Amino acid sequence: MHVPKRQIFRESAIQHYIKNREKDVLLRILPLPMAVFLWVLLSILFMAGLFAWNERIPTYVGGAGIVQNSNTGNSSIAVVFLPAGPPTTVQVGEPARVQIGSLQVQGTVTKVETTIMSPDTTRTQFQLQGNMTSLVTQPSLIALVRFDTTVPASVYAGSSLSAQIEVGSQRILSQLPWIGQLIGN
């Protein structure tokens, strides 16, 4: 007996199957809006990294000091006692922020002594007495700061102050742990 050759599948189903096999299959792990969001987030992080790499912030060295009468009229200058050491690289012309009690004044370094002075020598040379002797407790580098605004010597002479002198700058990224050691300044 002869059995007629019969197909199990319809001809249109076979054509549809062959057509779908020829198409490229794209793997979709994430929905399209989520993928766009992640690319935008990655771009923002990359731009923030570039900003942090290129942007520099000022570095300061701080010290205590006194206000003294300058030789020119009723104006005054700040005598700042900076701790001696390798990071103390103050140059003439660098900006300074000086706090005298509640008064905050901007100024400029006009002179930096080339020698480091002992506490006793500093106290003697600047006639520090009483509570002012506690301003100098270690070898110091002396910097003179001229105020940008007039600070009357008749009111402030002999007052103690704290000063921050800008000595350079460094990258923002160098402030992060481990990264700062890798990239330096």
Backbone torsions as a table, in degrees:
resi	resn	phi	psi	omega
1	MET	NA	142.4	-174.7
2	HIS	-102.4	126.6	-179.2
3	VAL	-100.5	128.0	179.3
4	PRO	-69.1	142.0	179.3
5	LYS	-74.5	118.4	-175.0
6	ARG	-128.0	137.0	178.9
7	GLN	-91.0	143.8	179.2
8	ILE	-76.0	-39.1	-175.5
9	PHE	-101.0	150.5	176.9
10	ARG	-71.8	155.7	-179.4
11	GLU	-64.3	-37.5	180.0
12	SER	-68.3	-34.0	178.5
13	ALA	-68.2	-38.5	178.6
14	ILE	-66.1	-43.5	179.3
15	GLN	-62.2	-42.3	178.4
16	HIS	-63.2	-40.6	178.9
17	TYR	-64.0	-44.7	-179.3
18	ILE	-66.3	-40.5	179.8
19	LYS	-63.3	-41.7	179.9
20	ASN	-70.5	-28.4	178.3
21	ARG	-71.3	-27.5	-178.5
22	GLU	-80.2	-18.0	179.5
23	LYS	-72.2	149.1	173.3
24	ASP	-75.0	138.5	179.8
25	VAL	-101.7	122.4	177.0
26	LEU	-99.1	126.1	179.0
27	LEU	-79.7	122.9	-179.2
28	ARG	-111.3	98.3	178.8
29	ILE	-85.3	-42.1	-177.4
30	LEU	-115.3	148.0	171.6
31	PRO	-66.0	152.1	-176.3
32	LEU	-55.8	-45.7	178.9
33	PRO	-61.5	-36.0	178.9
34	MET	-68.2	-39.6	178.6
35	ALA	-64.4	-42.7	178.4
36	VAL	-63.2	-44.4	178.6
37	PHE	-58.8	-44.6	-178.7
38	LEU	-66.7	-36.5	177.0
39	TRP	-66.8	-40.2	177.6
40	VAL	-64.3	-43.1	178.4
41	LEU	-62.4	-42.6	177.3
42	LEU	-62.4	-39.6	178.6
43	SER	-64.9	-42.0	178.9
44	ILE	-64.1	-43.1	178.0
45	LEU	-63.2	-38.5	178.4
46	PHE	-64.5	-44.3	179.1
47	MET	-65.9	-38.3	177.0
48	ALA	-64.3	-38.5	176.6
49	GLY	-63.3	-42.4	177.0
50	LEU	-63.1	-41.6	177.7
51	PHE	-61.3	-47.1	-178.9
52	ALA	-66.2	-29.4	178.9
53	TRP	-72.0	-40.3	-174.2
54	ASN	-89.2	-30.3	-175.3
55	GLU	-77.6	138.0	-179.3
56	ARG	-116.8	146.3	176.9
57	ILE	-116.9	147.7	-177.8
58	PRO	-71.4	149.4	173.1
59	THR	-112.9	144.5	-174.8
60	TYR	-125.1	154.3	168.1
61	VAL	-119.3	134.9	-175.4
62	GLY	-111.7	154.8	177.4
63	GLY	-162.6	165.3	177.0
64	ALA	-96.4	166.3	179.2
65	GLY	-171.9	-168.7	179.5
66	ILE	-135.0	158.2	174.1
67	VAL	-93.9	130.4	178.5
68	GLN	-125.8	154.2	177.0
69	ASN	-69.5	130.1	176.4
70	SER	-86.4	168.4	-177.0
71	ASN	-78.1	-4.6	-176.5
72	THR	-110.1	95.5	172.9
73	GLY	66.9	-142.5	-175.2
74	ASN	-93.1	7.1	-178.9
75	SER	-80.9	167.9	-177.9
76	SER	-134.9	165.4	177.0
77	ILE	-128.9	162.5	176.3
78	ALA	-103.6	131.3	172.6
79	VAL	-104.0	113.2	-173.9
80	VAL	-107.7	129.7	178.7
81	PHE	-99.5	104.6	-177.8
82	LEU	-95.8	141.6	177.6
83	PRO	-63.5	134.3	-179.6
84	ALA	-78.0	140.4	178.7
85	GLY	162.9	173.1	-177.5
86	PRO	-57.8	-37.0	-178.6
87	PRO	-74.3	-7.4	-178.6
88	THR	-85.9	90.8	179.3
89	THR	-123.1	67.4	-177.6
90	VAL	-85.1	135.8	179.4
91	GLN	-119.4	154.1	176.0
92	VAL	-64.7	136.7	178.3
93	GLY	98.4	-6.4	-179.3
94	GLU	-76.9	145.3	-179.6
95	PRO	-73.8	153.9	-179.6
96	ALA	-141.3	147.9	172.7
97	ARG	-113.1	125.4	-175.9
98	VAL	-119.7	132.8	178.0
99	GLN	-114.1	115.5	177.4
100	ILE	-115.3	99.1	-174.5
101	GLY	62.2	-118.9	178.4
102	SER	-96.0	-3.6	-179.4
103	LEU	-88.5	126.1	176.1
104	GLN	-113.0	126.9	-174.1
105	VAL	-130.1	143.9	173.4
106	GLN	-91.9	152.0	179.3
107	GLY	-156.5	-177.3	-179.7
108	THR	-134.7	138.5	177.8
109	VAL	-70.2	124.5	-179.6
110	THR	-105.3	-24.0	-179.5
111	LYS	-154.7	141.9	175.6
112	VAL	-128.9	123.3	178.3
113	GLU	-66.6	139.9	-177.2
114	THR	-82.4	-20.1	-178.4
115	THR	-105.0	149.1	176.1
116	ILE	-87.3	133.0	-175.9
117	MET	-106.6	143.3	175.9
118	SER	-73.8	160.5	178.8
119	PRO	-57.5	-41.2	-179.6
120	ASP	-64.8	-44.9	179.4
121	THR	-62.4	-41.6	-179.9
122	THR	-64.2	-44.4	180.0
123	ARG	-62.3	-39.6	-179.3
124	THR	-69.9	-47.2	-175.7
125	GLN	-64.7	-37.7	-177.3
126	PHE	-101.4	11.2	174.7
127	GLN	51.6	50.6	178.7
128	LEU	-83.6	124.6	-178.7
129	GLN	-135.3	158.0	176.9
130	GLY	66.0	-131.8	-178.9
131	ASN	-65.7	-23.2	-178.3
132	MET	-67.8	-20.5	179.4
133	THR	-65.5	-23.3	179.6
134	SER	-75.4	-7.8	177.0
135	LEU	-68.6	-29.5	-176.5
136	VAL	-117.0	107.2	-178.6
137	THR	-121.3	0.1	-179.2
138	GLN	-150.1	167.2	176.6
139	PRO	-55.7	139.1	-171.4
140	SER	-130.8	152.9	170.0
141	LEU	-104.6	131.9	-174.3
142	ILE	-98.8	130.5	175.4
143	ALA	-126.9	136.0	176.0
144	LEU	-101.6	130.4	-177.9
145	VAL	-119.4	125.7	174.9
146	ARG	-93.8	131.5	-178.1
147	PHE	-74.5	144.0	176.9
148	ASP	-74.0	-30.3	175.9
149	THR	-110.7	160.7	-178.2
150	THR	-73.4	124.3	173.5
151	VAL	-113.7	107.4	-173.9
152	PRO	-62.9	126.4	180.0
153	ALA	-66.0	-30.8	-179.0
154	SER	-64.0	-24.2	-179.3
155	VAL	-98.7	-41.1	-169.6
156	TYR	-106.7	-7.4	-177.9
157	ALA	-57.8	130.1	-179.7
158	GLY	89.9	-5.0	179.4
159	SER	-74.9	145.5	175.3
160	SER	-82.5	155.7	-177.5
161	LEU	-146.7	164.9	169.4
162	SER	-124.2	141.9	-175.5
163	ALA	-132.9	146.9	173.2
164	GLN	-122.1	117.7	-179.1
165	ILE	-109.1	127.7	-179.8
166	GLU	-73.9	122.6	-176.8
167	VAL	-116.0	2.0	179.7
168	GLY	162.1	-160.7	178.2
169	SER	-150.2	163.4	177.4
170	GLN	-148.0	160.3	-179.5
171	ARG	-67.3	149.3	177.4
172	ILE	-61.3	-39.6	-178.2
173	LEU	-62.7	-25.6	-178.6
174	SER	-70.4	-10.3	177.4
175	GLN	-81.4	-15.8	-179.4
176	LEU	-81.2	140.4	178.5
177	PRO	-61.0	146.8	-180.0
178	TRP	69.3	-43.5	-179.4
179	ILE	-68.7	-40.3	179.0
180	GLY	-60.4	-35.2	178.6
181	GLN	-71.5	-30.9	-178.5
182	LEU	-77.4	-42.9	-173.1
183	ILE	-96.1	-17.9	-178.6
184	GLY	69.7	-145.1	180.0
185	ASN	-98.4	NA	NA
